[in-house]
């Protein structure tokens, strides 16, 4: 960044001789403050160089004693600094990711803002924006420049240095079915324009949002009776979370709660995006230990817990009894 030697022109103040005028120069990032007496109206060269200086024009009236801040201007290649961190319940993934129904937080750390009263907005405020963008069919990423060119969902000013934490109970993305929203949320911090310096992005962070998984068990329905061979079953798995384990389970009885089940089929997944698939299941009858009531269920385990992907299906097994008979033939003499 180039160094700046400031030539600060005093405004004509119309003050009387008994008044004292001076320019207070605050060198940002150093803690150095220097007061320089000046005439009421005169160009004055600053004797120091710095990347960023806050010039304040003060007048002290001697009788009665009263000081007034007449004018101020932040000059130089001055930018506050900021850092954004998105924290989700999922520690995996190349970028922060979450599920649309899960909470996450955004931590913003700001430094370099001037907090004295009366400071111009450019030196005492930064602008925080939240941008939302949904994925179209097949999309798994978005162009950042295009995303940030849209009208922000929310915006507000940060006026103090230090950390600010925003908590979101769930994603703000919208969809016809709220559980199926997917896309990205971006959080951006900007400096403000003051007429000489344009609005500038100084920090950004994002989170990828994936839908809630769902599924269906096809080929068997509640109340079905299996007497011989079990039907061919298809499992429809929709929007499986990027890191998940999906199980097709068989339970004795009509409930899946509190009953140990047998794993019929598994589908582990560890990738960067959600996925959908169809799985065929055959040979279910080999798992029946006896006749009676059984229930099958689709279960998915993620960092958010273990959940059913669809309602379980309960059916009856009643196989025909097999009788092995021995035929005996008697002769006319009565002896075998």
Rosetta blueprint (number, residue, H / E / L):
1 X L
2 X L
3 X L
4 X E
5 X E
6 X E
7 X E
8 X E
9 X E
10 X L
11 X L
12 X L
13 X L
14 X L
15 X L
16 X L
17 X L
18 X L
19 X L
20 X E
21 X E
22 X E
23 X E
24 X E
25 X E
26 X E
27 X E
28 X L
29 X L
30 X L
31 X L
32 X E
33 X E
34 X E
35 X E
36 X E
37 X E
38 X E
39 X L
40 X L
41 X L
42 X L
43 X E
44 X E
45 X E
46 X E
47 X E
48 X E
49 X E
50 X E
51 X L
52 X E
53 X E
54 X E
55 X E
56 X E
57 X E
58 X E
59 X E
60 X E
61 X E
62 X E
63 X L
64 X L
65 X E
66 X E
67 X E
68 X E
69 X E
70 X E
71 X E
72 X E
73 X E
74 X E
75 X E
76 X E
77 X L
78 X L
79 X L
80 X L
81 X E
82 X E
83 X E
84 X E
85 X E
86 X E
87 X E
88 X E
89 X L
90 X L
91 X L
92 X L
93 X L
94 X L
95 X L
96 X L
97 X E
98 X E
99 X E
100 X L
101 X L
102 X L
103 X L
104 X E
105 X E
106 X E
107 X E
108 X E
109 X E
110 X E
111 X E
112 X L
113 X L
114 X L
115 X L
116 X L
117 X L
118 X L
119 X L
120 X L
121 X H
122 X H
123 X H
124 X H
125 X L
126 X E
127 X E
128 X E
129 X E
130 X E
131 X E
132 X E
133 X E
134 X E
135 X L
136 X L
137 X L
138 X L
139 X L
140 X L
141 X L
142 X L
143 X L
144 X H
145 X H
146 X H
147 X H
148 X H
149 X L
150 X L
151 X L
152 X L
153 X L
154 X E
155 X E
156 X E
157 X E
158 X E
159 X L
160 X L
161 X L
162 X E
163 X E
164 X E
165 X E
166 X E
167 X E
168 X E
169 X L
170 X L
171 X L
172 X L
173 X L
174 X L
175 X L
176 X L
177 X L
178 X H
179 X H
180 X H
181 X L
182 X L
183 X E
184 X E
185 X E
186 X E
187 X E
188 X E
189 X E
190 X E
191 X E
192 X L
193 X L
194 X L
195 X L
196 X L
197 X L
198 X L
199 X L
200 X E
201 X E
202 X E
203 X E
204 X E
205 X E
206 X E
207 X E
208 X E
209 X E
210 X E
211 X L
212 X L
213 X L
214 X E
215 X E
216 X E
217 X E
218 X E
219 X L
220 X L
221 X L
222 X L
223 X L
224 X L
225 X E
226 X E
227 X L
228 X L
229 X L
230 X L
231 X L
232 X L
233 X E
234 X E
235 X E
236 X E
237 X E
238 X E
239 X E
240 X E
241 X L
242 X L
243 X E
244 X E
245 X E
246 X E
247 X E
248 X E
249 X E
250 X E
251 X E
252 X E
253 X L
254 X L
255 X L
256 X L
257 X L
258 X L
259 X L
260 X L
261 X L
262 X E
263 X E
264 X E
265 X E
266 X E
267 X E
268 X E
269 X E
270 X E
271 X L
272 X L
273 X L
274 X L
275 X E
276 X E
277 X E
278 X E
279 X E
280 X E
281 X E
282 X L
283 X L
284 X H
285 X H
286 X H
287 X H
288 X L
289 X L
290 X L
291 X L
292 X E
293 X E
294 X E
295 X E
296 X E
297 X E
298 X E
299 X E
300 X E
301 X E
302 X E
303 X L
304 X L
305 X E
306 X E
307 X E
308 X E
309 X L
310 X L
311 X L
312 X L
313 X E
314 X E
315 X E
316 X E
317 X E
318 X L
319 X L
320 X L
321 X L
322 X L
323 X L
324 X L
325 X L
326 X L
327 X L
328 X L
329 X L
330 X L
331 X L
332 X L
333 X L
334 X L
335 X L
336 X L
